[in-house]
């Protein structure tokens, strides 16, 4: 099988982290298709002098990476493809892989109306390679190690070609760079992605089996409609489509009809109704939280399991205040301007953990994009405070993405939580509609960083916002691909008419099927039921996953081969 993903615009380092994770897993073929923000990348043996400007002055990042070749440019209007594949090793393995990558592009260009080919001695794809003025339209740079490939191709669709004048492209000073648009072929990126994906599937899929997922395109197009779900459910009053015009626009771009969802006034199925049990344990935990001026996500997010969990003496502490800087379409946490951080909060959480006699403490937070570290320092401080006061307590954290900043995420990882949780939340197609300030590739990269550091990793998906069963399976495969140990799957419950509509109610039997499918993929533990939430049965899930993953040993790396422009 070949898993094809259109990921939209992704920072270079996030895409590289995702590639590394998929490469390390080593048992499935992937093709990541995306654009990058402006960036100059330098291969393993590139000459720094071939960057002719100060990158900071022109608004570009510069990254030295582990592919072959010299310097190249990536930016908007350029389709970047990263095939992460098994490569049969032997004499000529790397040149053969480069040849196949080139062939995918050559065949795709022919379908798009541009005749192109190879130029002897110069990797990549060229227009008029046998003429007096050959022009490079696609750069190639790869790395092959342990029989697996990374990196790939950068096809110029309609980028600003002036950026190539700021470098010596691929170290070649005497040959021009071109694009589809410069050759007179103006086609939308969605069309190019479809054509490239089709040719890649013919070459790299096993038995012709391809599984494709796309982050929805900003405008309507063929790929924006791929996998679109018409929401099932009873027709109801106009409150079914609430959430504001921007939210409705994003949903429609993702192929979802918000007006066809379950009405806010519709009665929930019996399996989603929870009885309130406010016994002495519940009341005691509430008093402890109030006395220490702490916030729980159980209350702020309206978790349906609050009575069960609190009666059992467990709760999820929410740090960094109770106001979030993001407005995800499914979440009811307060989004007014955040207040200043409370420096005593880590100590208060540690005291509550001690007073409640917890064996497994879960700590989460609102997103704090207003803070330079995204709130990561408070996570590290809270982990440290709990460990200092109650050394035997396991600490699980459910973290925001901290805008993908490696230093901020490292602060949390270096505090060594027992479980590192970051939620994917939904399938690729619905990401922009459901959580427009986040990113599908970014979330996978966050989890990959934590896994690479040796932590037990966890993620969750909410069902019932317009996804199909096939898309959920694709998301589970992606989580498995980056090594996630624990996955939670639960039913979305609409907090108000201003939030995303419920597309449909998933049945308990369907959750059972998804749980079994996730485990069959190799995910060590899948917690799936209509009422499952990120921290539901957190302690038992961690114990189950840890027991399975403790014996996993990483293979020693083998030498790598690189080739490039």
C-alpha positions as CSV (number, residue, x, y, z in Angstrom):
1,X,0.0,0.0,0.0
2,X,1.1,3.6,-0.7
3,X,-0.3,6.2,1.7
4,X,-0.5,9.6,0.0
5,X,-1.0,12.8,2.0
6,X,-1.5,16.3,0.8
7,X,-0.5,18.3,3.8
8,X,-0.8,22.0,2.6
9,X,1.8,24.4,3.7
10,X,4.2,23.0,6.3
11,X,7.4,24.4,7.7
12,X,10.5,22.6,6.5
13,X,11.7,21.3,9.9
14,X,8.2,19.9,10.8
15,X,8.1,18.0,7.5
16,X,11.6,16.7,8.1
17,X,10.7,15.4,11.6
18,X,7.6,13.7,10.1
19,X,9.7,12.1,7.4
20,X,12.2,10.8,10.0
21,X,9.5,9.2,12.1
22,X,7.9,7.5,9.1
23,X,11.4,6.4,7.9
24,X,12.2,4.9,11.4
25,X,9.0,2.9,11.4
26,X,10.2,1.2,8.3
27,X,7.3,-1.0,7.1
28,X,4.9,1.1,5.0
29,X,5.3,3.3,1.9
30,X,4.4,7.0,2.1
31,X,4.3,10.0,-0.2
32,X,4.0,13.4,1.5
33,X,3.0,16.2,-0.8
34,X,3.1,19.8,0.4
35,X,4.4,23.3,0.1
36,X,6.9,25.0,2.3
37,X,7.2,28.6,3.5
38,X,10.3,30.4,2.1
39,X,13.3,28.3,3.0
40,X,16.8,27.7,1.6
41,X,18.0,24.1,2.3
42,X,21.6,22.9,2.0
43,X,22.5,19.3,1.4
44,X,25.1,17.4,3.4
45,X,28.0,18.7,1.3
46,X,26.6,22.0,0.1
47,X,28.7,25.2,-0.2
48,X,27.4,27.9,2.1
49,X,28.7,30.5,-0.4
50,X,25.9,29.4,-2.8
51,X,23.4,31.3,-0.6
52,X,23.9,34.8,-2.0
53,X,21.8,36.9,0.4
54,X,21.2,37.2,4.1
55,X,18.2,34.8,4.5
56,X,16.9,36.9,7.4
57,X,16.8,40.0,5.3
58,X,14.6,38.4,2.6
59,X,12.3,36.5,5.1
60,X,13.6,33.0,4.5
61,X,14.7,30.3,6.9
62,X,17.9,28.4,6.1
63,X,18.3,24.8,7.1
64,X,21.2,22.4,6.6
65,X,19.8,18.9,6.1
66,X,20.8,15.3,5.5
67,X,19.9,14.9,1.8
68,X,22.4,14.9,-1.0
69,X,23.0,17.9,-3.3
70,X,23.8,21.5,-2.9
71,X,21.5,24.5,-2.0
72,X,17.9,24.8,-3.2
73,X,14.9,26.9,-2.6
74,X,11.4,25.9,-1.4
75,X,8.5,28.2,-1.2
76,X,4.8,28.9,-2.1
77,X,3.9,27.7,-5.6
78,X,6.3,24.8,-5.5
79,X,5.1,21.2,-5.0
80,X,7.4,19.3,-2.7
81,X,7.2,15.5,-2.6
82,X,8.8,13.3,0.0
83,X,8.6,9.6,-0.9
84,X,9.4,7.6,2.2
85,X,9.7,4.1,0.7
86,X,11.4,0.8,0.8
87,X,14.3,0.8,-1.7
88,X,15.8,-2.5,-2.8
89,X,19.5,-2.3,-1.9
90,X,22.3,-3.4,-4.1
91,X,24.6,-1.9,-6.8
92,X,23.0,1.2,-8.2
93,X,20.3,1.4,-5.6
94,X,20.5,5.2,-5.0
95,X,20.8,6.2,-8.7
96,X,17.9,3.8,-9.5
97,X,15.7,5.5,-6.9
98,X,16.6,8.9,-8.2
99,X,15.7,7.8,-11.7
100,X,12.3,6.6,-10.5
101,X,11.6,9.8,-8.7
102,X,12.5,11.7,-11.9
103,X,10.3,9.5,-13.9
104,X,7.2,10.2,-11.8
105,X,7.8,13.9,-12.4
106,X,8.5,13.5,-16.1
107,X,5.3,11.5,-16.6
108,X,3.2,14.0,-14.6
109,X,4.6,16.9,-16.6
110,X,3.7,15.2,-19.9
111,X,0.1,14.8,-18.7
112,X,0.1,18.5,-17.8
113,X,1.4,19.6,-21.3
114,X,5.1,20.0,-20.7
115,X,7.7,17.8,-22.3
116,X,10.7,17.3,-20.0
117,X,13.5,14.8,-19.4
118,X,16.9,14.3,-18.0
119,X,20.1,16.2,-18.6
120,X,23.3,14.0,-18.4
121,X,25.4,14.8,-15.4
122,X,22.7,16.9,-13.7
123,X,20.1,15.3,-11.5
124,X,16.6,16.6,-11.7
125,X,14.0,17.2,-14.5
126,X,14.7,19.6,-17.3
127,X,12.7,21.3,-20.0
128,X,14.5,21.0,-23.4
129,X,17.4,19.0,-22.0
130,X,18.8,18.5,-25.4
131,X,18.4,22.1,-26.6
132,X,20.6,25.1,-26.4
133,X,18.9,26.4,-23.3
134,X,18.0,23.6,-20.9
135,X,15.9,24.8,-17.9
136,X,15.5,23.0,-14.6
137,X,11.8,22.6,-13.6
138,X,12.3,20.1,-10.8
139,X,15.1,19.6,-8.3
140,X,15.8,16.1,-6.9
141,X,17.6,15.4,-3.6
142,X,17.4,12.1,-1.7
143,X,18.7,10.1,1.2
144,X,18.6,6.3,1.4
145,X,19.5,4.5,4.7
146,X,18.6,1.1,6.0
147,X,16.8,0.4,2.8
148,X,14.4,3.4,3.1
149,X,14.3,6.7,1.3
150,X,13.8,10.3,2.5
151,X,13.6,13.7,0.8
152,X,12.6,13.7,-2.8
153,X,11.6,16.4,-5.4
154,X,10.6,20.0,-5.7
155,X,8.5,20.8,-8.7
156,X,8.1,24.4,-9.7
157,X,4.4,25.0,-10.4
158,X,4.1,28.8,-10.1
159,X,6.6,30.1,-7.6
160,X,8.3,33.5,-7.7
161,X,11.3,32.5,-9.7
162,X,13.2,35.6,-8.4
163,X,14.0,33.6,-5.3
164,X,16.3,31.4,-7.3
165,X,18.4,34.4,-8.1
166,X,19.3,34.6,-4.4
167,X,21.1,31.3,-4.5
168,X,23.2,29.3,-6.9
169,X,20.5,26.6,-7.5
170,X,21.9,23.2,-6.9
171,X,25.3,24.7,-7.2
172,X,24.8,25.2,-11.0
173,X,25.5,28.8,-12.0
174,X,25.2,28.5,-15.8
175,X,21.7,27.1,-16.2
176,X,18.2,28.6,-15.8
177,X,15.3,27.6,-13.6
178,X,11.8,27.5,-14.9
179,X,8.2,26.6,-13.8
180,X,5.0,25.3,-15.3
181,X,3.7,28.8,-15.3
182,X,6.8,30.2,-17.0
183,X,6.4,27.5,-19.7
184,X,2.9,28.8,-20.4
185,X,1.1,26.1,-18.4
186,X,-1.1,27.6,-15.7
187,X,-2.8,24.9,-13.7
188,X,-4.0,25.0,-10.1
189,X,-1.8,23.2,-7.5
190,X,-4.7,20.8,-6.8
191,X,-4.5,19.5,-10.4
192,X,-0.7,19.0,-10.2
193,X,-1.0,17.1,-6.9
194,X,-3.6,14.8,-8.4
195,X,-1.5,14.0,-11.5
196,X,1.7,13.5,-9.5
197,X,-0.1,11.3,-7.0
198,X,-1.6,9.2,-9.8
199,X,1.8,8.5,-11.4
200,X,3.5,7.9,-8.0
201,X,0.7,5.3,-7.2
202,X,1.5,3.4,-10.4
203,X,5.1,3.2,-9.5
204,X,5.2,2.8,-5.7
205,X,2.0,1.2,-4.6
206,X,2.0,-2.5,-3.7
207,X,-0.7,-4.3,-5.7
208,X,-2.1,-1.0,-6.8
209,X,-3.5,-0.2,-3.4
210,X,-3.4,3.5,-2.6
211,X,-4.8,5.3,0.5
212,X,-5.0,9.0,0.1
213,X,-5.9,11.8,2.6
214,X,-5.9,15.5,1.9
215,X,-5.9,18.5,4.2
216,X,-8.7,20.5,2.7
217,X,-7.8,23.1,0.1
218,X,-8.5,26.8,0.9
219,X,-10.7,27.1,-2.2
220,X,-13.1,24.7,-3.9
221,X,-11.5,22.1,-6.2
222,X,-11.3,18.5,-7.0
223,X,-9.1,17.6,-4.1
224,X,-11.1,19.7,-1.7
225,X,-14.1,17.4,-2.5
226,X,-12.1,14.2,-2.2
227,X,-13.5,12.2,0.6
228,X,-16.2,14.8,1.3
229,X,-18.9,13.7,3.7
230,X,-22.5,14.6,3.5
231,X,-23.5,14.6,7.1
232,X,-26.1,12.1,8.0
233,X,-28.7,12.7,10.7
234,X,-32.3,13.9,11.1
235,X,-33.3,17.2,9.6
236,X,-33.9,19.7,12.2
237,X,-34.3,23.4,12.9
238,X,-31.9,26.0,11.7
239,X,-29.7,25.7,14.8
240,X,-28.1,22.6,13.1
241,X,-25.7,24.8,11.1
242,X,-24.6,27.4,13.8
243,X,-21.1,28.3,14.5
244,X,-20.7,31.5,12.6
245,X,-20.1,32.2,8.9
246,X,-16.4,31.7,8.9
247,X,-16.9,28.2,10.5
248,X,-19.5,27.4,7.9
249,X,-17.2,28.5,5.1
250,X,-14.4,26.3,6.4
251,X,-16.7,23.3,6.7
252,X,-18.0,23.7,3.2
253,X,-14.4,24.0,1.9
254,X,-13.8,20.6,3.6
255,X,-16.8,19.1,1.9
256,X,-19.1,19.2,4.9
257,X,-22.7,20.6,4.8
258,X,-23.2,22.1,8.2
259,X,-26.9,22.6,7.8
260,X,-27.3,18.8,7.4
261,X,-26.0,18.0,10.9
262,X,-27.8,16.9,14.0
263,X,-29.8,19.7,15.5
264,X,-28.7,21.1,18.8
265,X,-32.2,20.3,20.2
266,X,-32.0,16.7,19.1
267,X,-32.1,14.1,21.9
268,X,-28.9,12.2,22.4
269,X,-28.9,8.4,22.0
270,X,-29.3,6.4,25.2
271,X,-25.6,5.4,25.2
272,X,-24.5,9.0,25.5
273,X,-26.7,10.0,28.5
274,X,-24.8,10.1,31.8
275,X,-26.4,10.3,35.2
276,X,-24.9,12.8,37.7
277,X,-23.5,11.1,40.8
278,X,-22.4,13.9,43.1
279,X,-21.3,11.7,46.0
280,X,-18.8,12.5,48.8
281,X,-15.8,11.7,46.7
282,X,-17.0,14.1,44.0
283,X,-17.7,16.8,46.5
284,X,-14.3,16.4,48.3
285,X,-12.4,16.7,45.0
286,X,-14.3,19.8,44.1
287,X,-13.6,21.4,47.5
288,X,-9.9,20.6,47.1
289,X,-9.8,22.3,43.6
290,X,-11.6,25.3,44.9
291,X,-9.4,25.7,48.0
292,X,-6.3,25.7,45.8
293,X,-7.9,27.9,43.1
294,X,-7.2,25.3,40.5
295,X,-9.0,24.7,37.2
296,X,-9.8,21.3,35.7
297,X,-10.5,20.5,32.1
298,X,-13.2,18.2,33.3
299,X,-15.3,21.2,34.2
300,X,-14.1,23.7,31.5
301,X,-14.6,21.3,28.6
302,X,-17.9,19.8,29.9
303,X,-16.5,16.2,30.0
304,X,-19.3,13.6,30.3
305,X,-17.1,11.4,32.5
306,X,-16.6,13.9,35.3
307,X,-18.9,12.1,37.8
308,X,-17.2,8.8,37.2
309,X,-13.7,10.1,37.3
310,X,-14.1,12.4,40.2
311,X,-15.9,9.7,42.2
312,X,-12.8,7.6,41.5
313,X,-10.5,10.4,42.8
314,X,-9.0,11.3,39.5
315,X,-9.1,14.6,37.6
316,X,-7.2,16.4,34.8
317,X,-5.6,19.7,36.0
318,X,-5.6,22.6,33.5
319,X,-2.7,25.0,33.9
320,X,-1.8,28.3,32.4
321,X,-5.2,29.7,33.3
322,X,-8.6,29.0,31.9
323,X,-8.6,31.2,28.8
324,X,-7.4,29.9,25.4
325,X,-5.8,31.9,22.6
326,X,-7.4,29.6,20.0
327,X,-11.0,29.0,19.1
328,X,-11.3,25.4,17.9
329,X,-14.7,24.7,16.6
330,X,-15.5,21.8,19.0
331,X,-14.3,23.3,22.3
332,X,-16.1,25.3,24.9
333,X,-13.1,26.6,26.8
334,X,-13.1,30.3,27.4
335,X,-11.4,32.3,24.6
336,X,-11.3,35.8,26.0
337,X,-7.9,37.5,26.4
338,X,-5.8,35.3,28.7
339,X,-4.7,36.5,32.2
340,X,-1.2,36.5,33.5
341,X,0.3,33.1,34.6
342,X,0.1,32.2,38.2
343,X,3.6,31.4,39.4
344,X,2.2,29.4,42.3
345,X,0.2,27.2,40.1
346,X,2.7,24.3,39.8
347,X,3.0,24.1,43.6
348,X,-0.8,24.1,43.9
349,X,-1.2,21.3,41.4
350,X,1.5,19.3,43.3
351,X,-0.3,19.9,46.6
352,X,-3.6,18.8,45.1
353,X,-2.0,15.6,43.7
354,X,-0.6,14.9,47.2
355,X,-3.9,15.7,49.1
356,X,-5.9,13.5,46.7
357,X,-3.5,10.6,47.0
358,X,-3.3,10.2,43.2
359,X,-1.1,7.6,41.6
360,X,-1.5,9.0,38.1
361,X,-1.8,12.7,37.6
362,X,-2.9,14.2,34.3
363,X,-1.9,17.8,33.4
364,X,-3.2,19.8,30.4
365,X,-3.4,23.4,29.5
366,X,-5.1,25.9,27.3
367,X,-3.2,27.1,24.2
368,X,-1.1,30.2,25.1
369,X,0.1,31.5,21.8
370,X,0.6,34.9,23.5
371,X,3.6,33.4,25.5
372,X,7.0,33.1,23.9
373,X,7.2,29.4,24.9
374,X,3.6,28.6,24.3
375,X,3.2,27.8,28.0
376,X,5.8,25.0,27.9
377,X,7.8,26.3,30.9
378,X,4.7,25.9,33.1
379,X,4.4,22.2,32.0
380,X,8.0,21.6,32.9
381,X,7.6,23.4,36.3
382,X,4.4,21.4,37.1
383,X,6.0,18.1,36.3
384,X,9.0,19.0,38.5
385,X,6.7,20.2,41.4
386,X,4.7,17.0,41.3
387,X,7.8,14.8,41.2
388,X,9.4,16.8,44.1
389,X,6.4,16.4,46.3
390,X,5.2,12.9,45.4
391,X,8.0,11.1,43.6
392,X,6.1,7.9,43.0
393,X,3.3,9.5,41.1
394,X,3.1,9.0,37.3
395,X,2.7,12.3,35.4
396,X,0.8,12.4,32.1
397,X,0.7,15.7,30.1
398,X,-1.7,16.7,27.4
399,X,0.0,19.5,25.6
400,X,-0.8,22.1,22.9
401,X,1.5,22.3,19.9
402,X,3.5,25.4,21.1
403,X,3.4,26.5,17.4
404,X,5.7,23.6,16.7
405,X,8.7,25.4,18.3
406,X,11.4,22.8,18.9
407,X,12.8,24.6,21.9
408,X,9.5,25.0,23.7
409,X,8.6,21.3,23.0
410,X,12.0,20.3,24.2
411,X,11.4,21.9,27.6
412,X,8.4,19.6,28.1
413,X,10.1,16.5,26.7
414,X,13.2,17.1,28.9
415,X,11.0,17.1,32.0
416,X,10.4,13.5,31.1
417,X,6.6,13.0,31.7
418,X,5.6,9.4,31.9
419,X,3.1,9.9,29.1
420,X,3.3,12.7,26.5
421,X,-0.2,13.3,25.0
422,X,-1.0,15.6,22.1
423,X,-4.3,15.3,20.3
424,X,-4.7,15.0,16.6
425,X,-8.4,15.7,17.2
426,X,-9.7,14.9,13.7
427,X,-8.9,13.6,10.2
428,X,-6.7,15.5,7.7
429,X,-9.6,16.9,5.6
430,X,-11.3,18.5,8.6
431,X,-8.2,20.0,10.3
432,X,-8.7,23.5,8.9
433,X,-12.4,23.6,9.7
434,X,-12.1,22.1,13.2
435,X,-8.9,23.7,14.5
436,X,-7.7,26.4,12.1
437,X,-4.8,27.5,14.2
438,X,-3.3,24.1,14.3
439,X,-2.0,21.7,11.6
440,X,-2.2,18.0,10.8
441,X,1.4,17.6,9.9
442,X,2.5,19.8,12.9
443,X,0.6,17.5,15.4
444,X,2.2,14.4,13.9
445,X,5.6,16.1,14.1
446,X,5.0,17.1,17.8
447,X,4.3,13.4,18.6
448,X,7.2,12.2,16.6
449,X,9.6,14.5,18.5
450,X,8.4,13.1,21.8
451,X,8.6,9.5,20.6
452,X,12.1,10.0,19.3
453,X,13.1,11.2,22.8
454,X,11.9,7.8,24.2
455,X,8.6,8.9,25.8
456,X,5.4,7.0,25.8
457,X,3.2,8.9,23.4
458,X,-0.6,9.3,23.2
459,X,-3.1,11.1,21.0
460,X,-6.9,11.3,20.5
461,X,-9.4,11.7,17.8
462,X,-13.0,13.1,18.2
463,X,-15.6,11.4,16.0
464,X,-18.8,12.8,14.6
465,X,-17.7,16.0,12.9
466,X,-18.0,14.9,9.3
467,X,-15.3,12.3,8.9
468,X,-15.7,8.9,7.2
469,X,-14.6,5.5,8.7
470,X,-11.9,5.3,6.0
471,X,-10.5,8.7,7.0
472,X,-10.4,7.6,10.7
473,X,-8.5,4.5,9.7
474,X,-6.1,6.8,7.7
475,X,-5.5,9.0,10.8
476,X,-4.9,5.9,12.9
477,X,-2.3,4.7,10.4
478,X,-0.6,8.1,10.5
479,X,-0.5,8.0,14.3
480,X,0.9,4.5,14.2
481,X,3.4,5.7,11.6
482,X,4.9,8.1,14.0
483,X,5.0,5.5,16.8
484,X,2.1,6.6,19.0
485,X,1.5,4.1,21.9
486,X,-2.0,5.1,23.0
487,X,-4.9,6.4,21.0
488,X,-8.3,7.5,22.4
489,X,-11.4,7.7,20.2
490,X,-14.7,9.3,21.4
491,X,-17.9,10.8,20.2
492,X,-18.1,14.6,19.7
493,X,-20.8,16.3,21.8
494,X,-21.7,19.8,20.6
495,X,-21.3,22.3,23.5
496,X,-23.6,25.0,21.9
497,X,-25.2,26.2,18.7
498,X,-22.1,28.4,18.2
499,X,-19.9,25.3,17.8
500,X,-19.5,22.7,15.1
501,X,-22.6,20.7,14.4
502,X,-22.6,16.9,15.2
503,X,-22.5,15.1,11.9
504,X,-23.8,11.9,13.3
505,X,-23.7,9.6,16.3
506,X,-21.2,6.8,16.0
507,X,-22.5,3.6,17.5
508,X,-20.7,1.6,20.3
509,X,-20.2,-1.2,17.8
510,X,-18.4,1.1,15.4
511,X,-16.1,2.2,18.1
512,X,-15.3,-1.4,18.9
513,X,-14.5,-2.0,15.2
514,X,-12.1,1.0,15.2
515,X,-10.4,-0.1,18.4
516,X,-9.8,-3.5,16.9
517,X,-8.5,-2.0,13.6
518,X,-6.1,0.3,15.5
519,X,-4.7,-2.6,17.5
520,X,-4.4,-4.7,14.3
521,X,-2.3,-1.9,12.8
522,X,0.1,-2.2,15.7
523,X,-1.0,0.6,18.0
524,X,-0.3,-0.9,21.5
525,X,-3.5,0.4,23.2
526,X,-6.6,1.9,21.8
527,X,-9.3,3.3,24.1
528,X,-12.5,3.7,22.1
529,X,-16.1,4.3,23.1
530,X,-18.7,7.0,22.7
531,X,-17.8,8.6,26.0
532,X,-14.0,8.2,25.8
533,X,-12.0,11.4,26.3
534,X,-8.3,12.1,26.3
535,X,-7.8,11.3,30.0
536,X,-10.4,8.6,30.3
537,X,-8.9,5.5,32.0
538,X,-5.6,7.2,31.6
539,X,-3.8,5.2,34.3
540,X,-4.9,1.8,33.0
541,X,-4.2,2.8,29.4
542,X,-0.6,3.9,30.3
543,X,0.0,0.7,32.1
544,X,-1.2,-1.4,29.2
545,X,0.8,0.5,26.6
546,X,4.0,0.7,28.8
547,X,3.9,-3.0,29.4
548,X,3.8,-3.6,25.6
549,X,6.3,-1.0,24.5
550,X,8.9,-1.6,27.2
551,X,10.4,-4.5,25.3
552,X,10.7,-2.6,21.9
553,X,14.3,-2.1,20.9
554,X,15.4,0.4,18.2
555,X,17.6,-1.1,15.5
556,X,21.1,0.3,15.2
557,X,21.3,2.8,12.3
558,X,23.1,1.7,9.1
559,X,25.2,4.0,6.9
560,X,23.2,6.3,4.6
561,X,23.6,7.2,1.0
562,X,22.6,10.5,-0.4
563,X,22.1,12.0,-3.8
564,X,20.9,15.4,-4.9
565,X,20.8,18.3,-7.3
